Every structure is written in C-alpha cells, then in structure tokens.
C-alpha cells in the first residue's frame, strides 16, 4: 500500500486538492482523504498527516452555508457531496477536531432535508426522484456521521434502507437475488454490492436480502466467471469489499465468503497496480483511493469499517 499512498501524496496540489479531468473535485478529495484515514494517517499525525490536513482544509473551504460540499461543474452533485461528507465524518470520528464538526453537521442536515418520500436521493441537492447509487452514498455518509457521534435522525436511516430493499430482486419473486439501480430494473454487480454494503452498515446483516446478494456477488470476478463494465469495477469492488467484510458477523457463510473474496481481490489489485503506485480507471484518482481503502479494511481504522 505504501507506493499507492506515496503516489497520492505526491500528486496532491498545494491547496489540498487533486486535479482531474474536470478540475478539482470535492468527491475525489473526499475519497483520497478516506484512503489516508483508512491506513492510519489522521490530521497532523502519521507520515501523511499533513496531506490529510490539507485535504480537509480544502473540503472546509468549499463548504457552503446550506451544508453543500461542492466545487461546481463536477456533475453528479450529491454523489461527490456524499463522498466529501463521508470523509469529514470519518476524520471527525478519528480526530474530533472542532473545525470539522460545524461543516459536518450542516452537511448531514442538508442530506436529511433532501430525502424524498420514498426514502431515496438523486443527483441534485433537492427533493426529487431517486436511485440506489445516490441513496447508498447518502446512507454511508449518514452512518459514518452517526458512528462518529453526530445526531442523525433514525427515521431517515430507516426510510433510506426501506428504499434500498425496494430495489432488491428477491429470489422469492423468481429473480436473481441482486439489486437494481431503481425498483423493477435488472440487477447488476456494482448495484448489488452497494445494496449489500448499505444494509450491512445499517445493522441488517442477517436480512435475507444480504445472504441472497452475497451469493450473487460471488459469481462475479475476481471469484466467479461473470464480469461487468470496467467503468464500475473499482466502484463495485469498493462496496463489495465493505459488504463482505461486514458479512462475517452474519455467521459461517459470511466468514467463508470473506475468506474467499479478500485474497482474490487482493491478488487482482496487486497485479493491476502500476510501478508508480497508482491504479488506472475512470474518475482520475478514484481507482487508486478505493484500492487502498479495500486493501486496508481489515485494519479497521475507519469507524465505518468496524464490525
């Protein structure tokens, strides 16, 4: 992991951001921050403590009065905002730095205010329609904030989980056990991984949807023969690794799933890493950051990774 961390640290800009195809992004800064936190580097402490401090300073500089953490022009506003909120939550949970609390509190309030009547979220910070991807990202951010000690209304979490389960294509309905992007649509690996992770992190580790979906995930690479669009490989593996790690608490089947998944995923990631430490894929530094997070999940530095 050291070469990957070195790559991210060396490519950070002086303002704390990382440049990308669309310019600096709060989402990319958020996921890179989480990568350092996941490997034990907290603000002002550890080899890369200064890198984390600069990244958090950048996120705080983009915090708007209504709570939005966004640069503008990035697209997928709520997803990037959710990643930035997740980073603040994990950083505050580890460091309890007072300057993080206000921005995190306002970010959490805005997320709650944007939830629609079905329990979901979409790509803009307004009450609108919904999809699984954005909803899971919002639930991840809220769960991390709650784990760190922030007051998060439980009804918002329950309603969000209800939406996620509505996207499940259950075997009892004659379907494949995976999750869809929206209710009634076909299942996919990345969508299923996201659904499993959100249910697990909400404490629903013994839900029937989890067991069915874990079985669905294990049929895909790096374990099974099925594959999905390369554009979602790191996104899907990121959620799958979190979900399967949490599945260990569900019983022997969950422990077997993790024991098979983690070594296979690790081998695949290490074979794909470039000599300078980075991983190649869509969305600039996202593949490198998520690969580092996946590899470090057993270290349990992040509050959200603790079973």
C-alpha positions as CSV (number, residue, x, y, z in Angstrom):
1,X,0.0,0.0,0.0
2,X,2.9,2.3,0.6
3,X,3.6,3.1,-3.1
4,X,-0.1,3.9,-3.6
5,X,-0.1,6.3,-0.7
6,X,3.1,7.9,-1.9
7,X,1.5,8.4,-5.4
8,X,-1.5,10.2,-3.9
9,X,0.6,12.3,-1.6
10,X,3.0,13.3,-4.4
11,X,0.1,14.3,-6.7
12,X,-1.8,16.4,-4.2
13,X,-1.8,20.1,-5.0
14,X,-0.8,22.8,-2.6
15,X,-4.4,23.8,-1.9
16,X,-5.1,20.2,-0.7
17,X,-7.0,19.1,-3.8
18,X,-6.1,16.6,-6.6
19,X,-6.5,17.8,-10.1
20,X,-8.6,15.7,-12.5
21,X,-10.2,15.8,-16.0
22,X,-12.9,18.2,-14.7
23,X,-10.6,20.1,-12.3
24,X,-10.5,19.7,-8.5
25,X,-13.5,17.8,-7.1
26,X,-14.7,17.5,-3.5
27,X,-15.6,13.9,-4.3
28,X,-12.1,13.0,-5.3
29,X,-10.6,14.9,-2.4
30,X,-13.1,13.1,-0.2
31,X,-12.2,9.6,-1.4
32,X,-8.4,10.3,-1.3
33,X,-8.8,11.6,2.3
34,X,-10.6,8.4,3.3
35,X,-7.8,6.4,1.7
36,X,-5.2,8.0,4.1
37,X,-7.5,7.8,7.1
38,X,-8.1,4.1,6.3
39,X,-4.4,3.4,6.5
40,X,-3.9,5.2,9.9
41,X,-3.0,8.7,8.8
42,X,-5.0,11.3,10.7
43,X,-4.8,15.1,10.5
44,X,-1.4,16.3,11.7
45,X,-0.3,12.8,12.7
46,X,1.4,9.9,10.9
47,X,3.6,10.0,7.8
48,X,0.9,11.7,5.7
49,X,-0.9,13.7,8.4
50,X,-0.1,16.9,6.6
51,X,-1.6,15.5,3.4
52,X,-4.8,14.8,5.3
53,X,-4.9,18.2,6.9
54,X,-4.5,20.0,3.6
55,X,-7.3,17.8,2.1
56,X,-9.7,18.5,4.9
57,X,-8.8,22.2,4.7
58,X,-9.8,22.1,1.0
59,X,-13.1,20.5,1.8
60,X,-13.9,23.0,4.5
61,X,-13.1,25.8,2.1
62,X,-15.8,24.5,-0.2
63,X,-18.4,24.1,2.5
64,X,-21.4,26.3,1.6
65,X,-23.8,27.9,4.1
66,X,-26.5,25.4,3.4
67,X,-24.1,22.5,4.1
68,X,-23.2,21.5,0.5
69,X,-19.6,20.5,-0.1
70,X,-19.2,21.1,-3.8
71,X,-16.9,23.0,-6.2
72,X,-19.4,23.3,-9.0
73,X,-19.2,21.9,-12.5
74,X,-18.4,18.4,-11.3
75,X,-21.7,16.7,-12.2
76,X,-23.4,14.2,-10.0
77,X,-23.5,16.8,-7.3
78,X,-24.9,14.7,-4.5
79,X,-22.6,11.8,-5.0
80,X,-19.5,14.0,-4.8
81,X,-21.0,15.8,-1.8
82,X,-21.7,12.4,-0.2
83,X,-18.1,11.4,-0.5
84,X,-16.9,14.7,0.9
85,X,-19.4,14.3,3.8
86,X,-18.2,10.7,4.4
87,X,-14.6,12.0,4.6
88,X,-15.5,14.7,7.1
89,X,-17.4,12.2,9.2
90,X,-14.5,9.7,9.3
91,X,-12.0,12.4,10.0
92,X,-14.1,13.9,12.8
93,X,-14.6,10.4,14.3
94,X,-10.9,9.8,14.4
95,X,-9.6,13.3,15.4
96,X,-12.6,15.1,17.0
97,X,-11.2,18.4,15.5
98,X,-13.7,21.1,16.4
99,X,-13.5,22.8,13.0
100,X,-14.9,19.7,11.3
101,X,-18.0,19.5,13.4
102,X,-19.9,22.5,12.1
103,X,-19.4,21.7,8.4
104,X,-20.3,18.0,9.1
105,X,-23.4,19.0,11.0
106,X,-24.6,21.3,8.2
107,X,-23.8,18.6,5.6
108,X,-25.8,16.0,7.5
109,X,-28.8,18.3,7.8
110,X,-28.9,19.0,4.1
111,X,-28.7,15.3,3.3
112,X,-31.7,14.7,5.6
113,X,-33.6,17.6,4.1
114,X,-33.2,16.3,0.6
115,X,-34.6,12.8,1.2
116,X,-37.8,12.1,-0.8
117,X,-41.0,10.4,0.4
118,X,-39.8,7.0,-0.8
119,X,-36.6,7.3,1.3
120,X,-34.2,7.9,-1.6
121,X,-32.0,10.6,-3.1
122,X,-30.9,11.6,-6.6
123,X,-28.0,13.6,-8.0
124,X,-29.0,17.2,-7.0
125,X,-29.5,18.6,-3.5
126,X,-33.2,18.9,-3.8
127,X,-36.2,16.6,-3.1
128,X,-36.6,14.8,-6.4
129,X,-36.6,11.2,-7.7
130,X,-34.2,8.5,-6.5
131,X,-31.8,5.8,-7.4
132,X,-29.8,3.2,-5.5
133,X,-26.4,4.6,-6.1
134,X,-27.1,8.1,-4.7
135,X,-29.2,6.6,-1.9
136,X,-26.4,4.3,-0.7
137,X,-23.9,7.1,-0.8
138,X,-26.1,9.2,1.4
139,X,-26.7,6.4,3.8
140,X,-22.9,5.7,4.0
141,X,-22.3,9.4,4.9
142,X,-25.1,9.4,7.5
143,X,-24.0,6.2,9.1
144,X,-20.4,7.4,9.3
145,X,-21.6,10.6,10.9
146,X,-23.7,8.7,13.4
147,X,-20.9,6.4,14.2
148,X,-18.7,9.4,14.9
149,X,-21.2,10.8,17.4
150,X,-23.3,13.1,15.2
151,X,-27.0,13.3,15.8
152,X,-28.7,11.6,12.8
153,X,-32.5,11.0,12.8
154,X,-33.0,7.3,12.8
155,X,-36.2,7.7,10.7
156,X,-34.1,9.0,7.8
157,X,-31.9,5.9,8.0
158,X,-34.8,3.5,8.2
159,X,-36.6,5.2,5.3
160,X,-33.4,5.0,3.2
161,X,-32.9,1.3,4.0
162,X,-36.6,0.7,3.0
163,X,-35.8,2.3,-0.4
164,X,-32.7,0.1,-0.8
165,X,-34.7,-3.1,-0.1
166,X,-37.3,-2.0,-2.6
167,X,-34.5,-2.3,-5.2
168,X,-33.8,-5.9,-4.3
169,X,-34.7,-8.6,-6.9
170,X,-35.5,-11.3,-4.5
171,X,-35.4,-15.0,-5.3
172,X,-38.8,-15.4,-3.7
173,X,-40.1,-13.3,-6.6
174,X,-38.4,-15.7,-9.1
175,X,-35.5,-13.2,-9.6
176,X,-31.7,-13.4,-9.2
177,X,-31.2,-12.1,-5.7
178,X,-29.2,-9.0,-6.8
179,X,-30.1,-5.3,-6.6
180,X,-31.3,-2.9,-9.3
181,X,-30.5,0.7,-9.9
182,X,-34.2,1.6,-9.5
183,X,-37.0,-0.7,-8.3
184,X,-38.1,-3.1,-11.1
185,X,-34.9,-2.8,-13.1
186,X,-32.4,-5.6,-13.8
187,X,-29.7,-6.5,-11.2
188,X,-26.0,-5.6,-11.6
189,X,-22.8,-6.4,-9.7
190,X,-22.0,-2.8,-8.6
191,X,-25.6,-2.1,-7.7
192,X,-25.8,-5.3,-5.7
193,X,-22.5,-4.6,-3.9
194,X,-23.8,-1.1,-2.9
195,X,-27.1,-2.5,-1.7
196,X,-25.4,-5.2,0.4
197,X,-22.9,-2.7,2.0
198,X,-25.7,-0.3,3.0
199,X,-27.8,-3.0,4.6
200,X,-24.8,-4.3,6.5
201,X,-23.7,-0.9,7.7
202,X,-27.3,-0.2,8.9
203,X,-27.2,-3.3,11.1
204,X,-29.3,-5.5,8.8
205,X,-26.5,-8.1,8.5
206,X,-28.9,-11.1,8.9
207,X,-31.5,-9.8,6.4
208,X,-32.5,-12.3,3.7
209,X,-31.5,-9.8,1.1
210,X,-27.9,-9.9,2.3
211,X,-27.5,-13.6,2.0
212,X,-29.0,-13.8,-1.5
213,X,-27.0,-10.8,-2.7
214,X,-23.7,-12.1,-1.3
215,X,-24.2,-15.3,-3.2
216,X,-25.0,-13.2,-6.3
217,X,-21.7,-11.2,-5.8
218,X,-19.5,-14.3,-5.5
219,X,-20.5,-15.3,-9.1
220,X,-18.5,-12.3,-10.4
221,X,-14.8,-11.7,-10.9
222,X,-12.4,-11.9,-9.1
223,X,-14.0,-15.1,-7.8
224,X,-16.6,-16.1,-10.4
225,X,-16.6,-16.0,-14.2
226,X,-19.1,-13.2,-14.7
227,X,-17.8,-9.7,-15.4
228,X,-19.3,-6.2,-15.6
229,X,-18.5,-2.9,-17.3
230,X,-14.9,-1.9,-16.5
231,X,-16.2,1.6,-15.7
232,X,-17.7,0.3,-12.5
233,X,-15.1,-2.3,-11.4
234,X,-13.5,-0.2,-8.6
235,X,-16.8,1.2,-7.6
236,X,-18.3,-2.2,-7.3
237,X,-15.3,-3.9,-5.6
238,X,-15.2,-1.0,-3.1
239,X,-18.8,-1.7,-1.9
240,X,-18.4,-5.5,-2.2
241,X,-15.3,-5.5,0.0
242,X,-17.1,-3.5,2.7
243,X,-20.2,-5.6,2.5
244,X,-18.4,-8.9,2.6
245,X,-16.2,-7.8,5.4
246,X,-19.3,-7.0,7.5
247,X,-20.9,-10.3,6.4
248,X,-18.5,-12.1,8.7
249,X,-20.8,-11.2,11.6
250,X,-23.7,-13.0,10.0
251,X,-22.4,-16.5,10.5
252,X,-20.2,-19.2,8.9
253,X,-21.4,-18.4,5.4
254,X,-20.4,-14.8,5.8
255,X,-16.9,-15.8,7.1
256,X,-16.5,-18.2,4.2
257,X,-17.5,-15.5,1.7
258,X,-14.9,-13.0,3.1
259,X,-12.2,-15.7,3.3
260,X,-12.7,-16.3,-0.4
261,X,-13.2,-12.7,-1.5
262,X,-10.4,-10.8,0.2
263,X,-7.4,-12.9,-1.1
264,X,-8.8,-13.0,-4.6
265,X,-9.5,-9.2,-4.6
266,X,-6.0,-8.5,-3.2
267,X,-4.3,-10.6,-5.8
268,X,-6.2,-8.8,-8.6
269,X,-5.5,-5.4,-7.2
270,X,-1.8,-6.0,-6.7
271,X,-1.4,-7.4,-10.2
272,X,-3.1,-4.3,-11.7
273,X,-1.1,-1.7,-9.7
274,X,1.3,0.4,-11.8
275,X,5.0,0.7,-10.8
276,X,4.5,4.2,-9.6
277,X,1.8,3.0,-7.2
278,X,-1.4,4.1,-9.0
279,X,-4.3,2.1,-10.4
280,X,-5.9,3.0,-13.8
281,X,-9.6,3.6,-14.3
282,X,-12.3,6.2,-14.7
283,X,-12.6,9.3,-12.5
284,X,-8.9,10.2,-12.0
285,X,-7.6,9.2,-8.5
286,X,-10.8,7.3,-7.6
287,X,-9.4,3.8,-8.5
288,X,-6.2,4.4,-6.5
289,X,-8.0,5.7,-3.5
290,X,-10.6,2.9,-3.5
291,X,-8.0,0.2,-4.0
292,X,-6.1,1.5,-0.9
293,X,-9.4,1.5,1.1
294,X,-10.2,-2.1,0.1
295,X,-6.8,-3.4,1.0
296,X,-6.9,-1.6,4.4
297,X,-10.4,-2.6,5.5
298,X,-9.2,-5.3,7.9
299,X,-7.0,-2.7,9.7
300,X,-10.3,-1.2,11.0
301,X,-9.0,2.3,11.3
302,X,-12.2,3.8,9.9
303,X,-15.2,3.9,12.3
304,X,-17.5,2.7,9.5
305,X,-15.3,-0.4,8.9
306,X,-15.5,-1.6,12.4
307,X,-17.8,-4.6,12.8
